[in-house]
Amino acid sequence: MFHWLEKNPFFFAVGVFVVIAYAGVVTVLPDFMNSARPVVGTKPYTVLQLAGRHVYIKDSCNACHSQLIRPFKSETDRYGMYSLSGEYAYDRPFLWGSKRTGPDLMRVGNYRTTDWHEHHMLDPLSVVPGSIMPSYKHMFSNVADVETAYAEALTVKKVFNVPYDEKGMPKLGTYDEATKMALAEAKPIVDDMKNPEVKEAFARGEIKEIVAIIAYLNSLK
C-alpha cells in the first residue's frame, strides 16, 4: 500500500492532505465550539440595557466605536483584556465595528463612570479636549423605548432560548414586571446624574435615553 503511494505522487499528496485535514478538524473543532459558548459570567442584557443598546445603534455609535479588542499588546494595554468569542453569545447584532474614530468600548464599563458619560454625551469637549464627537443632547429629552426592548428580550428568550429568568440570569417576567425592574435599575444611575430634566422625568416614571445608554455602557466589562 505504502509502496504504491510512494510511486503515485498525486495520490500520496491527496492522502497526506486528507490525514492533515482530519487531524486539524479533530484538534480545532472541539475547542472552537467551546470558545463560542458563553464565557463564565456572561449574561443576557437586561431590558434597560437593551433599551440603551437600541439607542447606541439608532444613533450610530458603532460607526465610530468598535467593540472588539484584538490580542495585541498595544490594544490590551489601552483597553484591557482582548475580546473572547463567547462574550458575544447574547449580542444580536454584533457591534464589532469597522473603524475607530473614537476608542474601543468593549471594556468601557471598567473605567468610565455614570458622571463621566453624562458630561461626555452632553458636551464631549468638556471632558475630552479636542474631541470631534458630536453632542447628544437629544438623549436627555427623548424617552427610552422600554417596550421594544422588552419585546426583543421576550423574542430571543422564546426563539433562541436565551436564558432569561434562569438561576443567576436577568429576570424578565411580564411587561409590567420588566418595567418595574428597569425603573429600579435606572434609579442609582439617575441618582448619580446631575441633569434636572432627567431627574424630573424619572420622578414621573420616565426613563430618558441617556439613562438607558449609560446602563448599557456600564455593562460593557
C-alpha positions as CSV (number, residue, x, y, z in Angstrom):
1,M,0.0,0.0,0.0
2,F,2.7,2.5,1.1
3,H,5.0,1.5,-1.8
4,W,2.1,2.1,-4.2
5,L,1.5,5.6,-2.7
6,E,5.2,6.4,-3.0
7,K,5.1,5.6,-6.7
8,N,2.0,7.8,-7.2
9,P,2.8,11.4,-6.0
10,F,-0.7,12.7,-6.8
11,F,-2.5,10.2,-4.6
12,F,0.2,10.5,-2.0
13,A,-0.4,14.2,-1.8
14,V,-4.1,13.7,-1.6
15,G,-3.7,11.1,1.2
16,V,-1.4,13.5,3.2
17,F,-3.9,16.3,2.7
18,V,-6.8,14.1,4.0
19,V,-4.9,13.0,7.0
20,I,-3.8,16.5,8.0
21,A,-7.3,17.9,7.3
22,Y,-8.9,15.3,9.5
23,A,-6.3,15.9,12.3
24,G,-6.9,19.6,12.1
25,V,-10.7,19.2,12.4
26,V,-10.4,16.8,15.3
27,T,-8.0,19.2,17.1
28,V,-9.6,22.6,16.3
29,L,-13.3,22.0,16.1
30,P,-14.0,21.0,19.7
31,D,-12.1,24.0,21.0
32,F,-13.8,26.3,18.5
33,M,-17.2,25.1,19.6
34,N,-16.3,25.5,23.3
35,S,-14.9,29.0,22.7
36,A,-18.2,30.1,21.1
37,R,-20.2,29.2,24.2
38,P,-20.9,32.0,26.7
39,V,-17.9,32.9,28.8
40,V,-18.5,32.2,32.5
41,G,-20.2,35.3,34.0
42,T,-21.6,36.5,30.6
43,K,-25.3,37.3,31.0
44,P,-28.1,38.4,28.6
45,Y,-28.7,42.2,28.7
46,T,-31.4,43.5,31.0
47,V,-34.4,45.2,29.4
48,L,-32.9,48.6,30.4
49,Q,-29.5,47.7,28.9
50,L,-31.2,46.5,25.7
51,A,-33.1,49.8,25.5
52,G,-29.7,51.6,25.8
53,R,-28.2,49.3,23.2
54,H,-31.0,50.3,20.8
55,V,-30.1,53.9,21.4
56,Y,-26.4,53.1,20.7
57,I,-27.4,51.5,17.4
58,K,-30.0,54.2,16.5
59,D,-27.5,57.0,16.9
60,S,-24.8,55.0,15.0
61,C,-22.3,54.9,17.9
62,N,-20.9,51.7,16.2
63,A,-19.9,53.8,13.2
64,C,-17.1,55.4,15.2
65,H,-16.5,53.0,18.0
66,S,-15.6,49.3,17.8
67,Q,-16.3,46.7,20.4
68,L,-13.6,44.2,19.6
69,I,-10.2,44.3,21.3
70,R,-7.6,42.4,19.3
71,P,-4.9,40.3,21.1
72,F,-2.1,42.8,20.6
73,K,-0.2,44.4,23.5
74,S,-0.9,47.9,22.2
75,E,-4.6,47.1,22.4
76,T,-4.7,45.3,25.7
77,D,-2.5,48.0,27.4
78,R,-5.1,50.6,26.4
79,Y,-8.4,48.8,26.5
80,G,-7.9,45.7,28.8
81,M,-8.3,42.0,28.1
82,Y,-8.7,41.1,24.5
83,S,-12.2,40.0,23.4
84,L,-13.3,36.4,23.5
85,S,-15.9,35.0,21.1
86,G,-18.0,33.7,24.0
87,E,-18.5,37.2,25.3
88,Y,-20.7,38.0,22.3
89,A,-23.0,35.0,22.9
90,Y,-26.1,37.2,23.6
91,D,-25.3,40.0,21.1
92,R,-27.8,40.4,18.3
93,P,-26.5,42.0,16.1
94,F,-22.8,42.1,16.9
95,L,-21.4,45.6,17.3
96,W,-17.7,44.9,16.5
97,G,-17.5,48.0,14.2
98,S,-15.2,48.5,11.3
99,K,-13.2,51.6,12.3
100,R,-12.2,53.6,15.4
101,T,-12.8,57.3,15.0
102,G,-13.2,57.0,18.8
103,P,-11.8,54.4,21.2
104,D,-12.9,50.9,21.5
105,L,-15.8,50.4,24.1
106,M,-15.7,46.7,24.8
107,R,-14.5,47.3,28.4
108,V,-15.7,50.9,28.9
109,G,-17.7,49.9,31.9
110,N,-14.4,49.2,33.8
111,Y,-13.0,52.7,33.6
112,R,-15.8,55.2,32.9
113,T,-18.5,56.3,35.3
114,T,-22.1,57.5,35.1
115,D,-20.9,61.1,35.8
116,W,-18.3,60.9,33.0
117,H,-20.8,59.6,30.5
118,E,-23.4,62.3,31.4
119,H,-20.9,65.1,30.8
120,H,-19.4,63.4,27.7
121,M,-22.8,62.9,26.0
122,L,-23.9,66.5,26.8
123,D,-20.6,68.2,25.9
124,P,-17.8,66.0,24.7
125,L,-15.2,68.8,24.7
126,S,-15.8,69.4,28.4
127,V,-14.2,66.0,29.3
128,V,-12.1,65.3,26.2
129,P,-10.3,68.4,24.8
130,G,-10.1,68.3,21.1
131,S,-12.8,65.7,20.7
132,I,-14.7,65.6,17.4
133,M,-17.6,63.6,18.8
134,P,-20.9,65.5,18.4
135,S,-23.1,66.4,21.4
136,Y,-26.1,64.0,22.0
137,K,-28.3,66.5,23.9
138,H,-31.5,64.8,22.5
139,M,-30.8,61.8,24.7
140,F,-31.6,64.0,27.7
141,S,-35.1,64.7,26.4
142,N,-36.0,61.5,24.4
143,V,-37.7,58.8,26.4
144,A,-36.1,55.3,26.2
145,D,-38.2,52.7,24.4
146,V,-38.5,50.1,27.1
147,E,-41.4,48.4,25.3
148,T,-39.4,47.5,22.3
149,A,-36.5,46.3,24.4
150,Y,-38.9,44.0,26.3
151,A,-40.3,42.7,23.1
152,E,-36.7,41.8,21.9
153,A,-35.8,40.1,25.2
154,L,-39.0,38.1,25.1
155,T,-38.4,37.1,21.4
156,V,-34.8,35.9,21.9
157,K,-35.9,34.0,25.0
158,K,-38.5,32.1,23.1
159,V,-36.8,31.8,19.7
160,F,-33.1,31.5,20.7
161,N,-33.5,30.1,24.2
162,V,-31.7,33.0,25.8
163,P,-31.7,32.0,29.5
164,Y,-33.8,34.9,31.0
165,D,-35.4,34.0,34.3
166,E,-33.0,31.1,34.9
167,K,-30.8,31.0,38.1
168,G,-28.2,33.8,38.1
169,M,-29.7,35.4,34.9
170,P,-31.7,38.6,34.5
171,K,-35.4,38.4,35.3
172,L,-37.9,39.1,32.6
173,G,-41.4,38.3,33.7
174,T,-44.4,40.2,32.4
175,Y,-44.0,43.6,30.7
176,D,-45.2,45.4,33.9
177,E,-42.7,43.5,36.0
178,A,-39.9,44.2,33.4
179,T,-40.8,47.9,33.5
180,K,-40.6,48.0,37.3
181,M,-37.2,46.2,37.2
182,A,-36.0,48.8,34.6
183,L,-37.0,51.6,36.8
184,A,-35.2,50.0,39.8
185,E,-32.1,49.5,37.7
186,A,-32.3,53.1,36.4
187,K,-32.6,54.7,39.9
188,P,-29.0,54.5,41.0
189,I,-27.9,55.9,37.6
190,V,-30.3,58.8,37.9
191,D,-29.2,59.4,41.5
192,D,-25.6,59.8,40.2
193,M,-26.6,62.2,37.5
194,K,-27.0,66.0,37.8
195,N,-29.3,66.9,34.9
196,P,-32.6,68.2,36.4
197,E,-34.7,67.3,33.4
198,V,-33.6,63.6,33.7
199,K,-34.4,63.6,37.4
200,E,-37.8,65.3,37.0
201,A,-38.7,62.8,34.2
202,F,-37.7,59.9,36.3
203,A,-39.9,61.1,39.2
204,R,-42.8,60.9,36.7
205,G,-41.8,57.3,35.9
206,E,-40.0,58.1,32.6
207,I,-36.5,56.8,31.7
208,K,-34.6,59.1,29.4
209,E,-32.4,57.6,26.6
210,I,-29.3,58.9,28.3
211,V,-30.0,56.7,31.4
212,A,-30.6,53.7,29.2
213,I,-27.4,54.1,27.2
214,I,-25.4,54.7,30.3
215,A,-26.8,51.4,31.7
216,Y,-25.7,49.7,28.5
217,L,-22.2,51.3,28.5
218,N,-21.7,50.4,32.2
219,S,-22.5,46.8,31.4
220,L,-19.6,46.5,28.9
221,K,-16.8,45.0,31.0
